[in-house]
Amino acid sequence: MTQPEFSGSTFAFAVAGTALEISAIHREGDKAPIVFLHGFGSTKEDYADIVRHAEFDGHPFVAYDAPGCGETRCANLAKIDIAFLVETALAVLERVRFERFHLVGHSMGGLTALMLAHRCRERVLSFVDIEGNIAPEDCFLSRQIADYPRENAERFFSDFIERTRHAPAYASALYAASLRHKVRAEAVGPIFRSMVALSDHGDLMDKFLGLPFPRMFMYGEQNASLSYLDAIGEQGVVLAEIANCGHFPMYSNPVAMWQSIAALQRGI
């Protein structure tokens, strides 16, 4: 029987008194580990294709479904915010025994990764931030919780899915098609409110620019108008613009995404 290219595991533990069963994929190796954090509405499988790219041969990795998402079970969805997701990440790192690691996060996962990196900067080798929140303007998805309020979580989520389906951006309809299967509606509000609060008041730009290891900010060409790109480039952040892409390089142009991640990590 052929050996699988990665393993699946369920990690059971509690965060802030809330029971979790984390669904993860991972593999072992003798090179520097890589930790992947997916975005809102996505799952660990966003990163499973690492095994298809020879540049990453020998690198251990872990990717897992965040609480409220995918196959992970969370006993109290109302508890899920970015701080909760950071504590979850730390618990997963303890389970897989990654002491120092490369960090990759997309959108919600990028913001979680930023807060994790700020807290554990001595453990991070490099950080690829794929359109994670670092400024108030990045809340084009999460700020909808305030801009389009609804009387209950299910109604808001249904409306959010429909708006996303018709958004004029690469992969929006594809992304919207699986949202209801990948996210619990009751988790959406707490996550979005936390993302907005941190983006508006969490000094995220200072945290990002203050990190002492190589950093890349990856963005789709449709988002090349982000106001801060030139400024963070001048501060030493590597900019990676992904062609034919909006907010979701793993769906629109995954080859370019993987090439950019490998390019940063090769230089470490």
C-alpha positions in Angstrom: 0.0 0.0 0.0 1.3 3.5 -0.9 2.3 5.6 2.0 0.0 8.8 2.2 1.7 12.1 1.5 0.3 13.6 4.7 -1.5 12.4 7.7 -4.8 13.4 9.3 -5.3 13.8 13.0 -7.8 15.1 15.5 -6.3 17.0 18.4 -8.6 17.3 21.5 -8.0 20.0 24.1 -9.7 23.0 25.7 -9.1 26.8 25.1 -10.6 29.2 27.5 -12.6 26.4 29.1 -14.1 25.5 25.7 -13.7 21.9 24.4 -12.2 21.6 20.9 -11.6 18.7 18.5 -9.2 20.1 15.9 -9.1 18.4 12.5 -5.6 18.7 11.1 -3.4 17.5 8.3 0.4 17.3 8.7 3.6 15.5 7.8 7.0 15.0 9.3 10.4 16.0 7.8 13.9 17.0 8.5 13.8 20.7 7.4 12.2 23.7 9.0 8.5 23.2 9.7 5.7 25.3 8.1 2.5 26.4 9.8 -0.5 27.3 7.7 -3.6 29.2 9.0 -6.5 29.4 6.6 -8.9 32.3 6.0 -12.5 32.8 7.0 -14.7 30.5 5.0 -11.8 28.2 4.0 -10.3 25.0 5.4 -7.0 23.2 5.9 -7.3 21.8 2.4 -6.3 25.2 1.0 -2.8 24.1 1.8 -2.8 20.4 1.1 -1.2 20.9 -2.3 2.1 21.7 -0.6 2.9 18.0 -1.3 2.6 18.7 -5.0 5.5 21.2 -5.0 9.0 19.9 -4.9 10.4 23.1 -3.4 8.8 22.0 0.0 10.1 18.5 0.0 11.4 17.6 3.4 9.5 20.3 5.2 7.2 19.2 8.0 3.9 21.1 8.0 0.6 21.4 9.7 -2.7 22.9 8.6 -5.9 22.6 10.5 -9.5 23.7 10.4 -10.0 26.7 12.7 -12.7 26.5 15.4 -16.0 27.2 13.7 -14.8 25.9 10.4 -14.4 22.7 8.4 -14.3 19.4 10.4 -13.2 21.0 13.7 -15.7 20.8 16.5 -16.1 23.7 19.0 -18.3 23.4 22.1 -19.1 27.1 22.3 -19.0 29.0 19.0 -19.7 32.4 20.7 -16.2 32.2 22.2 -14.4 32.3 18.9 -12.4 35.5 18.2 -8.9 36.2 17.1 -7.5 35.8 20.6 -9.2 32.4 20.9 -7.7 31.4 17.5 -4.2 32.4 18.6 -4.5 30.2 21.7 -5.8 27.4 19.5 -2.7 27.8 17.3 -0.4 27.6 20.3 -2.1 24.4 21.4 -1.7 22.9 18.0 2.0 23.8 17.9 2.5 22.0 21.2 0.8 18.9 19.8 2.9 18.8 16.7 6.0 19.9 18.6 7.1 22.6 16.2 9.5 24.9 18.2 10.6 27.2 15.3 8.7 27.5 12.1 7.8 29.4 9.0 4.3 30.9 9.2 1.8 31.4 6.4 -1.7 32.9 7.0 -4.5 34.1 4.7 -7.1 36.7 5.6 -8.5 35.8 9.0 -5.6 33.3 9.3 -3.2 36.1 8.4 -4.5 38.3 11.2 -4.3 35.3 13.6 -0.7 34.6 12.3 0.2 38.3 12.9 -0.9 38.2 16.5 0.8 34.8 17.0 4.0 36.1 15.5 3.9 39.3 17.6 3.5 37.2 20.7 6.1 34.5 19.8 8.5 36.4 17.6 11.5 34.3 18.7 9.9 31.2 17.3 9.0 32.4 13.8 11.5 32.0 10.9 9.5 33.9 8.3 5.9 35.2 7.8 3.9 35.1 4.6 0.8 37.3 5.1 -1.7 36.6 2.3 -4.0 39.7 2.5 -4.3 39.4 6.3 -5.7 42.4 8.1 -3.1 45.1 8.9 -5.2 48.2 8.4 -8.9 49.3 8.7 -9.3 49.1 4.9 -8.8 45.4 5.0 -12.2 44.7 6.5 -14.1 44.5 3.2 -15.5 41.1 4.3 -15.6 41.4 8.1 -17.0 44.9 8.3 -20.2 43.7 6.7 -21.3 42.5 10.2 -21.8 46.2 11.0 -22.7 47.5 7.5 -25.5 44.9 6.9 -26.9 43.9 10.3 -29.5 41.2 10.5 -31.7 40.0 13.3 -30.1 36.5 13.5 -26.9 34.7 12.5 -28.4 32.6 9.8 -30.0 35.5 8.0 -26.8 37.5 8.1 -24.8 34.6 6.8 -27.3 33.9 4.0 -27.1 37.5 2.8 -23.3 37.5 3.1 -23.1 34.5 0.9 -25.3 36.0 -1.7 -23.3 39.3 -1.7 -20.1 37.4 -2.0 -21.5 35.2 -4.9 -22.0 38.4 -7.0 -18.9 40.3 -5.9 -16.8 41.5 -9.0 -13.6 39.7 -8.0 -11.8 36.5 -9.0 -13.1 33.3 -7.3 -15.8 35.1 -5.4 -18.6 32.8 -6.7 -16.4 29.7 -6.1 -15.7 30.8 -2.6 -19.3 31.6 -1.9 -20.5 28.2 -3.1 -18.9 26.3 -0.2 -19.3 28.9 2.6 -22.3 27.2 4.2 -20.5 23.9 4.3 -17.3 25.2 5.7 -18.4 27.7 8.4 -21.0 27.6 11.3 -23.2 30.6 11.0 -23.1 31.2 14.8 -19.3 31.7 14.6 -19.4 34.4 11.9 -20.4 37.3 14.1 -17.9 36.8 16.9 -15.1 36.3 14.4 -16.0 39.3 12.2 -16.5 41.7 15.2 -13.1 40.7 16.5 -11.4 41.3 13.2 -12.9 44.7 12.8 -12.0 45.7 16.4 -8.4 44.7 15.9 -8.1 46.3 12.5 -9.4 49.6 13.8 -7.8 49.7 17.2 -5.1 46.9 17.4 -2.1 48.8 16.0 -1.7 46.0 13.5 0.6 47.9 11.1 3.0 48.7 13.9 3.0 45.0 15.0 3.6 43.8 11.4 6.4 46.2 10.7 8.0 45.5 14.0 8.5 41.8 13.4 12.2 41.0 13.3 12.2 38.2 10.6 11.6 38.2 6.8 8.0 39.1 5.9 6.1 38.9 2.7 2.7 40.6 2.0 0.9 38.7 -0.8 -2.0 40.3 -2.6 -4.1 39.8 -5.7 -3.7 42.2 -8.6 -7.3 43.3 -8.1 -6.2 44.6 -4.7 -3.1 46.5 -5.9 -4.8 49.7 -4.8 -4.3 49.0 -1.1 -3.0 52.3 0.2 -0.2 51.0 2.3 1.7 48.7 -0.2 4.4 51.2 -1.1 5.0 52.2 2.5 5.4 48.6 3.8 7.7 47.8 0.8 9.9 50.7 1.8 10.0 49.2 5.3 11.6 46.0 4.0 8.4 43.9 3.5 8.6 41.7 0.4 5.6 42.4 -1.8 4.2 39.6 -3.9 1.4 40.6 -6.4 -0.4 37.6 -7.8 -1.7 38.0 -11.3 -5.2 37.1 -12.3 -6.3 37.1 -8.7 -8.4 38.9 -6.1 -8.4 37.9 -2.4 -8.0 34.2 -3.0 -4.7 33.2 -4.6 -5.1 29.5 -3.5 -8.2 29.4 -5.8 -7.3 31.8 -8.6 -3.5 31.3 -9.1 -2.2 28.7 -6.7 1.0 28.0 -8.7 2.1 31.7 -8.3 1.1 31.6 -4.6 3.3 28.5 -3.9 6.2 29.9 -5.9 6.1 33.2 -3.9 6.0 31.3 -0.6 9.0 29.1 -1.6 10.9 32.2 -2.8 10.7 33.8 0.6 11.5 30.7 2.6 14.5 29.8 0.4 16.2 33.0 1.5 16.2 32.1 5.2 
